[in-house]
Amino acid sequence: MDAIDKVNIRLKTILKYVGFLEKYRGITAEVLEQNYEKRGAVERYFQLAIEAVIDIANLLNSEYRFRPAKDAKESILILGEKEVLPKEFAKEFSGVAGFRNILVHDYLDIDYKKVVDDLNNHLGDFEKFAKAVAKYLQ
């Protein structure tokens, strides 16, 4: 399986995880704080979607020999520099790398108001990312 096949699998995976997250739109921060099952589902599917984004950025950076990235955020920013993503979108969306780090490393201090905001207002960013990458690969 080559890098582009791996990217395409991850693009589909992102859309699948976003579909799972869609079920939780409208949930409140209070519910997430109190309901461990819903909290776990939302946190995990966000983490997995972000992991797929980071994997795609790293795969494309390697496959097309873009410049090396020092971290996941920069890997996404490079996709903007190389016009895989719209530059301004890459700048805004690259923050998902930090969100992933919070979910994985700072899990005791998660701001569920921010999680709810991302759930209600920024899920479409994952779809925008997937569409831009798919278009670039055509």
N, CA, C and O atoms as a GROMACS GRO file, in nm:
protein
  552
    1MET      N    1   0.086  -0.118   0.000
    1MET     CA    2   0.000   0.000   0.000
    1MET      C    3   0.090   0.124   0.000
    1MET      O    4   0.178   0.139   0.085
    2ASP      N    5   0.067   0.211  -0.097
    2ASP     CA    6   0.150   0.332  -0.103
    2ASP      C    7   0.091   0.443  -0.017
    2ASP      O    8  -0.017   0.430   0.040
    3ALA      N    9   0.165   0.554  -0.010
    3ALA     CA   10   0.127   0.666   0.077
    3ALA      C   11  -0.009   0.724   0.039
    3ALA      O   12  -0.087   0.761   0.127
    4ILE      N   13  -0.037   0.734  -0.089
    4ILE     CA   14  -0.164   0.792  -0.133
    4ILE      C   15  -0.281   0.702  -0.094
    4ILE      O   16  -0.387   0.751  -0.057
    5ASP      N   17  -0.263   0.571  -0.103
    5ASP     CA   18  -0.366   0.478  -0.056
    5ASP      C   19  -0.391   0.499   0.094
    5ASP      O   20  -0.505   0.499   0.140
    6LYS      N   21  -0.284   0.516   0.168
    6LYS     CA   22  -0.296   0.540   0.313
    6LYS      C   23  -0.370   0.670   0.340
    6LYS      O   24  -0.452   0.678   0.432
    7VAL      N   25  -0.341   0.772   0.262
    7VAL     CA   26  -0.410   0.900   0.277
    7VAL      C   27  -0.559   0.883   0.250
    7VAL      O   28  -0.643   0.931   0.326
    8ASN      N   29  -0.593   0.814   0.142
    8ASN     CA   30  -0.733   0.795   0.106
    8ASN      C   31  -0.810   0.716   0.212
    8ASN      O   32  -0.926   0.748   0.239
    9ILE      N   33  -0.749   0.617   0.270
    9ILE     CA   34  -0.813   0.543   0.380
    9ILE      C   35  -0.839   0.636   0.497
    9ILE      O   36  -0.946   0.631   0.558
   10ARG      N   37  -0.743   0.720   0.529
   10ARG     CA   38  -0.759   0.812   0.642
   10ARG      C   39  -0.863   0.920   0.614
   10ARG      O   40  -0.932   0.965   0.705
   11LEU      N   41  -0.874   0.963   0.489
   11LEU     CA   42  -0.979   1.060   0.454
   11LEU      C   43  -1.117   1.001   0.483
   11LEU      O   44  -1.203   1.068   0.540
   12LYS      N   45  -1.138   0.877   0.444
   12LYS     CA   46  -1.265   0.811   0.471
   12LYS      C   47  -1.287   0.794   0.622
   12LYS      O   48  -1.399   0.809   0.672
   13THR      N   49  -1.181   0.765   0.691
   13THR     CA   50  -1.189   0.746   0.836
   13THR      C   51  -1.228   0.876   0.905
   13THR      O   52  -1.310   0.875   0.998
   14ILE      N   53  -1.172   0.988   0.861
   14ILE     CA   54  -1.209   1.118   0.919
   14ILE      C   55  -1.359   1.140   0.905
   14ILE      O   56  -1.426   1.179   1.001
   15LEU      N   57  -1.411   1.116   0.787
   15LEU     CA   58  -1.554   1.138   0.763
   15LEU      C   59  -1.640   1.045   0.848
   15LEU      O   60  -1.749   1.083   0.893
   16LYS      N   61  -1.593   0.924   0.871
   16LYS     CA   62  -1.665   0.830   0.956
   16LYS      C   63  -1.668   0.882   1.101
   16LYS      O   64  -1.773   0.879   1.166
   17TYR      N   65  -1.555   0.929   1.150
   17TYR     CA   66  -1.550   0.980   1.288
   17TYR      C   67  -1.632   1.107   1.304
   17TYR      O   68  -1.698   1.126   1.406
   18VAL      N   69  -1.630   1.192   1.204
   18VAL     CA   70  -1.713   1.314   1.208
   18VAL      C   71  -1.861   1.275   1.212
   18VAL      O   72  -1.940   1.338   1.281
   19GLY      N   73  -1.897   1.171   1.139
   19GLY     CA   74  -2.034   1.121   1.144
   19GLY      C   75  -2.074   1.077   1.285
   19GLY      O   76  -2.186   1.103   1.329
   20PHE      N   77  -1.983   1.011   1.355
   20PHE     CA   78  -2.010   0.972   1.494
   20PHE      C   79  -2.025   1.096   1.582
   20PHE      O   80  -2.114   1.103   1.667
   21LEU      N   81  -1.938   1.194   1.562
   21LEU     CA   82  -1.942   1.316   1.643
   21LEU      C   83  -2.068   1.398   1.618
   21LEU      O   84  -2.118   1.464   1.708
   22GLU      N   85  -2.119   1.392   1.496
   22GLU     CA   86  -2.242   1.467   1.462
   22GLU      C   87  -2.356   1.431   1.557
   22GLU      O   88  -2.440   1.516   1.587
   23LYS      N   89  -2.360   1.308   1.603
   23LYS     CA   90  -2.466   1.262   1.693
   23LYS      C   91  -2.469   1.341   1.824
   23LYS      O   92  -2.571   1.345   1.893
   24TYR      N   93  -2.356   1.402   1.858
   24TYR     CA   94  -2.344   1.471   1.986
   24TYR      C   95  -2.357   1.623   1.973
   24TYR      O   96  -2.344   1.695   2.073
   25ARG      N   97  -2.383   1.672   1.853
   25ARG     CA   98  -2.404   1.816   1.837
   25ARG      C   99  -2.521   1.858   1.926
   25ARG      O  100  -2.622   1.788   1.936
   26GLY      N  101  -2.506   1.973   1.988
   26GLY     CA  102  -2.611   2.025   2.075
   26GLY      C  103  -2.596   1.982   2.220
   26GLY      O  104  -2.668   2.032   2.307
   27ILE      N  105  -2.504   1.891   2.247
   27ILE     CA  106  -2.481   1.850   2.385
   27ILE      C  107  -2.420   1.967   2.462
   27ILE      O  108  -2.354   2.053   2.403
   28THR      N  109  -2.442   1.972   2.590
   28THR     CA  110  -2.387   2.081   2.672
   28THR      C  111  -2.258   2.038   2.740
   28THR      O  112  -2.230   1.919   2.754
   29ALA      N  113  -2.181   2.137   2.781
   29ALA     CA  114  -2.057   2.109   2.854
   29ALA      C  115  -2.090   2.037   2.985
   29ALA      O  116  -2.015   1.949   3.028
   30GLU      N  117  -2.201   2.074   3.047
   30GLU     CA  118  -2.240   2.011   3.174
   30GLU      C  119  -2.266   1.861   3.155
   30GLU      O  120  -2.226   1.780   3.238
   31VAL      N  121  -2.333   1.826   3.046
   31VAL     CA  122  -2.359   1.685   3.019
   31VAL      C  123  -2.228   1.611   2.998
   31VAL      O  124  -2.210   1.501   3.050
   32LEU      N  125  -2.136   1.669   2.921
   32LEU     CA  126  -2.007   1.603   2.898
   32LEU      C  127  -1.929   1.587   3.028
   32LEU      O  128  -1.864   1.485   3.050
   33GLU      N  129  -1.936   1.687   3.114
   33GLU     CA  130  -1.864   1.678   3.242
   33GLU      C  131  -1.920   1.568   3.331
   33GLU      O  132  -1.846   1.506   3.407
   34GLN      N  133  -2.050   1.544   3.322
   34GLN     CA  134  -2.115   1.449   3.412
   34GLN      C  135  -2.133   1.310   3.353
   34GLN      O  136  -2.136   1.212   3.427
   35ASN      N  137  -2.144   1.299   3.221
   35ASN     CA  138  -2.171   1.171   3.158
   35ASN      C  139  -2.042   1.117   3.096
   35ASN      O  140  -2.001   1.158   2.987
   36TYR      N  141  -1.980   1.024   3.167
   36TYR     CA  142  -1.850   0.972   3.124
   36TYR      C  143  -1.858   0.896   2.992
   36TYR      O  144  -1.762   0.897   2.915
   37GLU      N  145  -1.968   0.831   2.966
   37GLU     CA  146  -1.982   0.757   2.841
   37GLU      C  147  -1.984   0.852   2.721
   37GLU      O  148  -1.912   0.830   2.623
   38LYS      N  149  -2.066   0.956   2.729
   38LYS     CA  150  -2.072   1.053   2.620
   38LYS      C  151  -1.940   1.129   2.608
   38LYS      O  152  -1.890   1.153   2.498
   39ARG      N  153  -1.883   1.166   2.722
   39ARG     CA  154  -1.755   1.236   2.723
   39ARG      C  155  -1.648   1.151   2.655
   39ARG      O  156  -1.574   1.201   2.570
   40GLY      N  157  -1.642   1.024   2.692
   40GLY     CA  158  -1.543   0.935   2.633
   40GLY      C  159  -1.558   0.921   2.483
   40GLY      O  160  -1.460   0.920   2.409
   41ALA      N  161  -1.682   0.910   2.438
   41ALA     CA  162  -1.707   0.896   2.294
   41ALA      C  163  -1.664   1.022   2.220
   41ALA      O  164  -1.596   1.014   2.118
   42VAL      N  165  -1.703   1.137   2.270
   42VAL     CA  166  -1.668   1.263   2.204
   42VAL      C  167  -1.517   1.284   2.203
   42VAL      O  168  -1.459   1.316   2.100
   43GLU      N  169  -1.455   1.266   2.318
   43GLU     CA  170  -1.310   1.285   2.326
   43GLU      C  171  -1.238   1.190   2.231
   43GLU      O  172  -1.149   1.231   2.157
   44ARG      N  173  -1.275   1.064   2.233
   44ARG     CA  174  -1.204   0.964   2.153
   44ARG      C  175  -1.222   0.986   2.004
   44ARG      O  176  -1.125   0.977   1.928
   45TYR      N  177  -1.344   1.016   1.960
   45TYR     CA  178  -1.363   1.037   1.816
   45TYR      C  179  -1.297   1.166   1.769
   45TYR      O  180  -1.249   1.172   1.656
   46PHE      N  181  -1.293   1.268   1.853
   46PHE     CA  182  -1.215   1.386   1.817
   46PHE      C  183  -1.067   1.349   1.805
   46PHE      O  184  -1.002   1.386   1.708
   47GLN      N  185  -1.016   1.277   1.903
   47GLN     CA  186  -0.876   1.239   1.900
   47GLN      C  187  -0.844   1.159   1.774
   47GLN      O  188  -0.744   1.186   1.707
   48LEU      N  189  -0.927   1.062   1.742
   48LEU     CA  190  -0.901   0.978   1.625
   48LEU      C  191  -0.909   1.058   1.494
   48LEU      O  192  -0.828   1.037   1.404
   49ALA      N  193  -1.006   1.148   1.485
   49ALA     CA  194  -1.016   1.231   1.365
   49ALA      C  195  -0.891   1.318   1.351
   49ALA      O  196  -0.837   1.334   1.241
   50ILE      N  197  -0.846   1.374   1.461
   50ILE     CA  198  -0.726   1.459   1.458
   50ILE      C  199  -0.602   1.376   1.425
   50ILE      O  200  -0.516   1.421   1.349
   51GLU      N  201  -0.593   1.256   1.482
   51GLU     CA  202  -0.479   1.168   1.451
   51GLU      C  203  -0.474   1.140   1.301
   51GLU      O  204  -0.366   1.139   1.241
   52ALA      N  205  -0.591   1.118   1.240
   52ALA     CA  206  -0.596   1.092   1.096
   52ALA      C  207  -0.551   1.216   1.018
   52ALA      O  208  -0.480   1.203   0.918
   53VAL      N  209  -0.592   1.335   1.062
   53VAL     CA  210  -0.547   1.460   0.998
   53VAL      C  211  -0.396   1.470   1.004
   53VAL      O  212  -0.331   1.501   0.904
   54ILE      N  213  -0.340   1.446   1.121
   54ILE     CA  214  -0.195   1.456   1.138
   54ILE      C  215  -0.123   1.352   1.054
   54ILE      O  216  -0.021   1.381   0.992
   55ASP      N  217  -0.176   1.230   1.052
   55ASP     CA  218  -0.117   1.124   0.968
   55ASP      C  219  -0.115   1.167   0.821
   55ASP      O  220  -0.015   1.150   0.752
   56ILE      N  221  -0.227   1.222   0.775
   56ILE     CA  222  -0.236   1.266   0.636
   56ILE      C  223  -0.134   1.375   0.608
   56ILE      O  224  -0.065   1.370   0.507
   57ALA      N  225  -0.125   1.472   0.696
   57ALA     CA  226  -0.028   1.581   0.676
   57ALA      C  227   0.114   1.525   0.669
   57ALA      O  228   0.192   1.564   0.582
   58ASN      N  229   0.147   1.434   0.759
   58ASN     CA  230   0.281   1.376   0.759
   58ASN      C  231   0.307   1.292   0.634
   58ASN      O  232   0.414   1.298   0.575
   59LEU      N  233   0.207   1.214   0.594
   59LEU     CA  234   0.221   1.131   0.473
   59LEU      C  235   0.243   1.218   0.349
   59LEU      O  236   0.330   1.189   0.267
   60LEU      N  237   0.164   1.323   0.336
   60LEU     CA  238   0.178   1.411   0.219
   60LEU      C  239   0.311   1.486   0.222
   60LEU      O  240   0.377   1.500   0.120
   61ASN      N  241   0.349   1.532   0.340
   61ASN     CA  242   0.478   1.602   0.351
   61ASN      C  243   0.593   1.510   0.309
   61ASN      O  244   0.688   1.554   0.245
   62SER      N  245   0.584   1.385   0.345
   62SER     CA  246   0.688   1.289   0.309
   62SER      C  247   0.680   1.250   0.161
   62SER      O  248   0.780   1.252   0.090
   63GLU      N  249   0.561   1.216   0.115
   63GLU     CA  250   0.542   1.169  -0.022
   63GLU      C  251   0.584   1.273  -0.126
   63GLU      O  252   0.647   1.241  -0.226
   64TYR      N  253   0.548   1.398  -0.101
   64TYR     CA  254   0.578   1.505  -0.196
   64TYR      C  255   0.705   1.582  -0.162
   64TYR      O  256   0.738   1.683  -0.225
   65ARG      N  257   0.776   1.534  -0.062
   65ARG     CA  258   0.904   1.591  -0.021
   65ARG      C  259   0.894   1.741   0.011
   65ARG      O  260   0.979   1.822  -0.026
   66PHE      N  261   0.785   1.774   0.082
   66PHE     CA  262   0.773   1.910   0.133
   66PHE      C  263   0.877   1.924   0.244
   66PHE      O  264   0.940   1.825   0.283
   67ARG      N  265   0.895   2.042   0.293
   67ARG     CA  266   0.997   2.060   0.397
   67ARG      C  267   0.960   1.985   0.526
   67ARG      O  268   0.842   1.963   0.553
   68PRO      N  269   1.060   1.946   0.603
   68PRO     CA  270   1.032   1.874   0.728
   68PRO      C  271   0.957   1.963   0.827
   68PRO      O  272   0.978   2.084   0.833
   69ALA      N  273   0.870   1.901   0.902
   69ALA     CA  274   0.794   1.972   1.005
   69ALA      C  275   0.852   1.938   1.142
   69ALA      O  276   0.893   1.825   1.168
   70LYS      N  277   0.854   2.040   1.230
   70LYS     CA  278   0.907   2.015   1.365
   70LYS      C  279   0.802   1.954   1.457
   70LYS      O  280   0.835   1.893   1.558
   71ASP      N  281   0.672   1.970   1.419
   71ASP     CA  282   0.565   1.913   1.500
   71ASP      C  283   0.439   1.899   1.414
   71ASP      O  284   0.439   1.935   1.297
   72ALA      N  285   0.334   1.847   1.474
   72ALA     CA  286   0.210   1.820   1.400
   72ALA      C  287   0.146   1.949   1.348
   72ALA      O  288   0.095   1.953   1.236
   73LYS      N  289   0.147   2.052   1.430
   73LYS     CA  290   0.088   2.179   1.385
   73LYS      C  291   0.158   2.230   1.260
   73LYS      O  292   0.093   2.271   1.164
   74GLU      N  293   0.289   2.227   1.261
   74GLU     CA  294   0.365   2.274   1.146
   74GLU      C  295   0.341   2.186   1.023
   74GLU      O  296   0.341   2.235   0.911
   75SER      N  297   0.321   2.057   1.045
   75SER     CA  298   0.293   1.967   0.933
   75SER      C  299   0.166   2.010   0.860
   75SER      O  300   0.160   2.005   0.737
   76ILE      N  301   0.064   2.051   0.936
   76ILE     CA  302  -0.060   2.100   0.875
   76ILE      C  303  -0.036   2.235   0.808
   76ILE      O  304  -0.088   2.261   0.699
   77LEU      N  305   0.041   2.321   0.871
   77LEU     CA  306   0.072   2.453   0.813
   77LEU      C  307   0.144   2.439   0.679
   77LEU      O  308   0.120   2.517   0.587
   78ILE      N  309   0.230   2.340   0.669
   78ILE     CA  310   0.303   2.316   0.543
   78ILE      C  311   0.205   2.284   0.430
   78ILE      O  312   0.227   2.324   0.316
   79LEU      N  313   0.097   2.215   0.462
   79LEU     CA  314  -0.003   2.187   0.358
   79LEU      C  315  -0.064   2.315   0.304
   79LEU      O  316  -0.102   2.322   0.188
   80GLY      N  317  -0.072   2.416   0.388
   80GLY     CA  318  -0.117   2.548   0.341
   80GLY      C  319  -0.013   2.615   0.255
   80GLY      O  320  -0.045   2.675   0.153
   81GLU      N  321   0.112   2.606   0.296
   81GLU     CA  322   0.221   2.666   0.218
   81GLU      C  323   0.229   2.606   0.078
   81GLU      O  324   0.257   2.675  -0.019
   82LYS      N  325   0.204   2.476   0.070
   82LYS     CA  326   0.215   2.404  -0.057
   82LYS      C  327   0.084   2.398  -0.134
   82LYS      O  328   0.074   2.328  -0.235
   83GLU      N  329  -0.017   2.470  -0.086
   83GLU     CA  330  -0.147   2.483  -0.152
   83GLU      C  331  -0.226   2.353  -0.160
   83GLU      O  332  -0.311   2.336  -0.248
   84VAL      N  333  -0.198   2.262  -0.068
   84VAL     CA  334  -0.284   2.145  -0.053
   84VAL      C  335  -0.413   2.192   0.013
   84VAL      O  336  -0.523   2.149  -0.023
   85LEU      N  337  -0.398   2.281   0.110
   85LEU     CA  338  -0.509   2.346   0.180
   85LEU      C  339  -0.503   2.495   0.152
   85LEU      O  340  -0.395   2.547   0.125
   86PRO      N  341  -0.616   2.564   0.158
   86PRO     CA  342  -0.608   2.710   0.154
   86PRO      C  343  -0.523   2.758   0.273
   86PRO      O  344  -0.539   2.710   0.385
   87LYS      N  345  -0.434   2.851   0.247
   87LYS     CA  346  -0.336   2.892   0.348
   87LYS      C  347  -0.401   2.939   0.478
   87LYS      O  348  -0.358   2.899   0.587
   88GLU      N  349  -0.502   3.023   0.469
   88GLU     CA  350  -0.567   3.075   0.589
   88GLU      C  351  -0.639   2.964   0.665
   88GLU      O  352  -0.637   2.961   0.788
   89PHE      N  353  -0.701   2.872   0.592
   89PHE     CA  354  -0.766   2.758   0.656
   89PHE      C  355  -0.662   2.673   0.730
   89PHE      O  356  -0.686   2.632   0.844
   90ALA      N  357  -0.548   2.647   0.666
   90ALA     CA  358  -0.443   2.568   0.730
   90ALA      C  359  -0.398   2.634   0.861
   90ALA      O  360  -0.375   2.567   0.961
   91LYS      N  361  -0.387   2.765   0.857
   91LYS     CA  362  -0.346   2.839   0.977
   91LYS      C  363  -0.448   2.820   1.090
   91LYS      O  364  -0.410   2.795   1.204
   92GLU      N  365  -0.576   2.833   1.056
   92GLU     CA  366  -0.681   2.817   1.157
   92GLU      C  367  -0.693   2.671   1.204
   92GLU      O  368  -0.704   2.644   1.323
   93PHE      N  369  -0.690   2.579   1.109
   93PHE     CA  370  -0.714   2.438   1.140
   93PHE      C  371  -0.596   2.372   1.210
   93PHE      O  372  -0.614   2.272   1.280
   94SER      N  373  -0.477   2.426   1.194
   94SER     CA  374  -0.359   2.364   1.255
   94SER      C  375  -0.369   2.357   1.407
   94SER      O  376  -0.298   2.280   1.471
   95GLY      N  377  -0.458   2.436   1.465
   95GLY     CA  378  -0.479   2.431   1.609
   95GLY      C  379  -0.532   2.298   1.659
   95GLY      O  380  -0.527   2.270   1.779
   96VAL      N  381  -0.584   2.214   1.567
   96VAL     CA  382  -0.634   2.082   1.610
   96VAL      C  383  -0.521   1.999   1.670
   96VAL      O  384  -0.546   1.912   1.754
   97ALA      N  385  -0.398   2.025   1.628
   97ALA     CA  386  -0.285   1.950   1.685
   97ALA      C  387  -0.274   1.978   1.835
   97ALA      O  388  -0.248   1.887   1.914
   98GLY      N  389  -0.294   2.102   1.874
   98GLY     CA  390  -0.291   2.137   2.016
   98GLY      C  391  -0.409   2.076   2.091
   98GLY      O  392  -0.394   2.033   2.205
   99PHE      N  393  -0.524   2.072   2.026
   99PHE     CA  394  -0.642   2.010   2.086
   99PHE      C  395  -0.617   1.862   2.110
   99PHE      O  396  -0.656   1.807   2.214
  100ARG      N  397  -0.554   1.797   2.015
  100ARG     CA  398  -0.520   1.656   2.031
  100ARG      C  399  -0.428   1.637   2.151
  100ARG      O  400  -0.447   1.544   2.230
  101ASN      N  401  -0.330   1.725   2.166
  101ASN     CA  402  -0.238   1.715   2.280
  101ASN      C  403  -0.311   1.730   2.412
  101ASN      O  404  -0.278   1.663   2.510
  102ILE      N  405  -0.409   1.819   2.416
  102ILE     CA  406  -0.489   1.836   2.538
  102ILE      C  407  -0.566   1.708   2.567
  102ILE      O  408  -0.568   1.660   2.681
  103LEU      N  409  -0.631   1.652   2.465
  103LEU     CA  410  -0.708   1.529   2.484
  103LEU      C  411  -0.621   1.414   2.534
  103LEU      O  412  -0.665   1.333   2.616
  104VAL      N  413  -0.499   1.406   2.484
  104VAL     CA  414  -0.413   1.294   2.516
  104VAL      C  415  -0.332   1.317   2.644
  104VAL      O  416  -0.320   1.226   2.726
  105HIS      N  417  -0.278   1.437   2.662
  105HIS     CA  418  -0.184   1.461   2.771
  105HIS      C  419  -0.242   1.541   2.888
  105HIS      O  420  -0.200   1.521   3.003
  106ASP      N  421  -0.336   1.629   2.861
  106ASP     CA  422  -0.392   1.714   2.966
  106ASP      C  423  -0.538   1.678   2.992
  106ASP      O  424  -0.621   1.765   3.018
  107TYR      N  425  -0.567   1.550   2.985
  107TYR     CA  426  -0.705   1.502   2.994
  107TYR      C  427  -0.774   1.536   3.126
  107TYR      O  428  -0.897   1.530   3.134
  108LEU      N  429  -0.700   1.570   3.227
  108LEU     CA  430  -0.762   1.609   3.354
  108LEU      C  431  -0.808   1.754   3.354
  108LEU      O  432  -0.885   1.794   3.442
  109ASP      N  433  -0.763   1.832   3.257
  109ASP     CA  434  -0.795   1.975   3.254
  109ASP      C  435  -0.866   2.017   3.125
  109ASP      O  436  -0.845   2.128   3.076
  110ILE      N  437  -0.948   1.930   3.069
  110ILE     CA  438  -1.016   1.962   2.944
  110ILE      C  439  -1.126   2.065   2.969
  110ILE      O  440  -1.203   2.053   3.064
  111ASP      N  441  -1.130   2.165   2.884
  111ASP     CA  442  -1.235   2.267   2.890
  111ASP      C  443  -1.351   2.219   2.803
  111ASP      O  444  -1.346   2.228   2.681
  112TYR      N  445  -1.455   2.170   2.867
  112TYR     CA  446  -1.566   2.111   2.792
  112TYR      C  447  -1.650   2.216   2.720
  112TYR      O  448  -1.722   2.183   2.626
  113LYS      N  449  -1.640   2.340   2.760
  113LYS     CA  450  -1.706   2.447   2.683
  113LYS      C  451  -1.639   2.459   2.547
  113LYS      O  452  -1.706   2.481   2.446
  114LYS      N  453  -1.507   2.446   2.544
  114LYS     CA  454  -1.432   2.449   2.418
  114LYS      C  455  -1.466   2.326   2.333
  114LYS      O  456  -1.482   2.337   2.212
  115VAL      N  457  -1.476   2.212   2.396
  115VAL     CA  458  -1.510   2.089   2.324
  115VAL      C  459  -1.648   2.104   2.259
  115VAL      O  460  -1.666   2.068   2.142
  116VAL      N  461  -1.743   2.156   2.334
  116VAL     CA  462  -1.878   2.177   2.281
  116VAL      C  463  -1.876   2.279   2.168
  116VAL      O  464  -1.946   2.262   2.067
  117ASP      N  465  -1.797   2.384   2.183
  117ASP     CA  466  -1.786   2.483   2.075
  117ASP      C  467  -1.731   2.417   1.949
  117ASP      O  468  -1.783   2.439   1.840
  118ASP      N  469  -1.626   2.337   1.963
  118ASP     CA  470  -1.569   2.268   1.847
  118ASP      C  471  -1.671   2.171   1.786
  118ASP      O  472  -1.682   2.160   1.664
  119LEU      N  473  -1.743   2.103   1.871
  119LEU     CA  474  -1.843   2.007   1.825
  119LEU      C  475  -1.954   2.077   1.747
  119LEU      O  476  -1.998   2.027   1.643
  120ASN      N  477  -1.998   2.190   1.795
  120ASN     CA  478  -2.111   2.259   1.733
  120ASN      C  479  -2.072   2.352   1.618
  120ASN      O  480  -2.153   2.378   1.530
  121ASN      N  481  -1.949   2.400   1.619
  121ASN     CA  482  -1.911   2.504   1.522
  121ASN      C  483  -1.794   2.470   1.431
  121ASN      O  484  -1.770   2.542   1.334
  122HIS      N  485  -1.722   2.362   1.459
  122HIS     CA  486  -1.600   2.338   1.380
  122HIS      C  487  -1.587   2.196   1.323
  122HIS      O  488  -1.483   2.163   1.266
  123LEU      N  489  -1.689   2.113   1.338
  123LEU     CA  490  -1.681   1.979   1.278
  123LEU      C  491  -1.665   1.988   1.127
  123LEU      O  492  -1.597   1.904   1.067
  124GLY      N  493  -1.727   2.087   1.067
  124GLY     CA  494  -1.716   2.104   0.923
  124GLY      C  495  -1.575   2.128   0.876
  124GLY      O  496  -1.544   2.107   0.758
  125ASP      N  497  -1.487   2.171   0.965
  125ASP     CA  498  -1.347   2.192   0.928
  125ASP      C  499  -1.280   2.060   0.887
  125ASP      O  500  -1.193   2.059   0.800
  126PHE      N  501  -1.321   1.951   0.951
  126PHE     CA  502  -1.265   1.821   0.914
  126PHE      C  503  -1.307   1.782   0.773
  126PHE      O  504  -1.228   1.729   0.695
  127GLU      N  505  -1.432   1.810   0.741
  127GLU     CA  506  -1.481   1.782   0.606
  127GLU      C  507  -1.412   1.871   0.504
  127GLU      O  508  -1.378   1.826   0.395
  128LYS      N  509  -1.392   1.997   0.539
  128LYS     CA  510  -1.322   2.090   0.450
  128LYS      C  511  -1.179   2.042   0.425
  128LYS      O  512  -1.130   2.046   0.312
  129PHE      N  513  -1.112   1.996   0.530
  129PHE     CA  514  -0.978   1.940   0.518
  129PHE      C  515  -0.980   1.821   0.422
  129PHE      O  516  -0.898   1.814   0.330
  130ALA      N  517  -1.073   1.729   0.445
  130ALA     CA  518  -1.079   1.607   0.362
  130ALA      C  519  -1.106   1.640   0.216
  130ALA      O  520  -1.045   1.580   0.127
  131LYS      N  521  -1.195   1.733   0.190
  131LYS     CA  522  -1.227   1.771   0.051
  131LYS      C  523  -1.107   1.837  -0.016
  131LYS      O  524  -1.078   1.810  -0.133
  132ALA      N  525  -1.037   1.922   0.056
  132ALA     CA  526  -0.921   1.991  -0.003
  132ALA      C  527  -0.811   1.890  -0.036
  132ALA      O  528  -0.749   1.899  -0.143
  133VAL      N  529  -0.786   1.797   0.053
  133VAL     CA  530  -0.682   1.696   0.028
  133VAL      C  531  -0.722   1.607  -0.090
  133VAL      O  532  -0.641   1.580  -0.178
  134ALA      N  533  -0.848   1.564  -0.092
  134ALA     CA  534  -0.895   1.479  -0.203
  134ALA      C  535  -0.882   1.553  -0.336
  134ALA      O  536  -0.841   1.494  -0.436
  135LYS      N  537  -0.916   1.679  -0.336
  135LYS     CA  538  -0.904   1.759  -0.459
  135LYS      C  539  -0.758   1.770  -0.503
  135LYS      O  540  -0.727   1.759  -0.622
  136TYR      N  541  -0.668   1.791  -0.408
  136TYR     CA  542  -0.525   1.801  -0.439
  136TYR      C  543  -0.474   1.671  -0.502
  136TYR      O  544  -0.390   1.674  -0.591
  137LEU      N  545  -0.525   1.560  -0.456
  137LEU     CA  546  -0.477   1.430  -0.503
  137LEU      C  547  -0.529   1.392  -0.641
  137LEU      O  548  -0.477   1.300  -0.704
  138GLN      N  549  -0.630   1.462  -0.690
  138GLN     CA  550  -0.686   1.430  -0.822
  138GLN      C  551  -0.593   1.468  -0.933
  138GLN      O  552  -0.625   1.447  -1.050
   0.00000   0.00000   0.00000
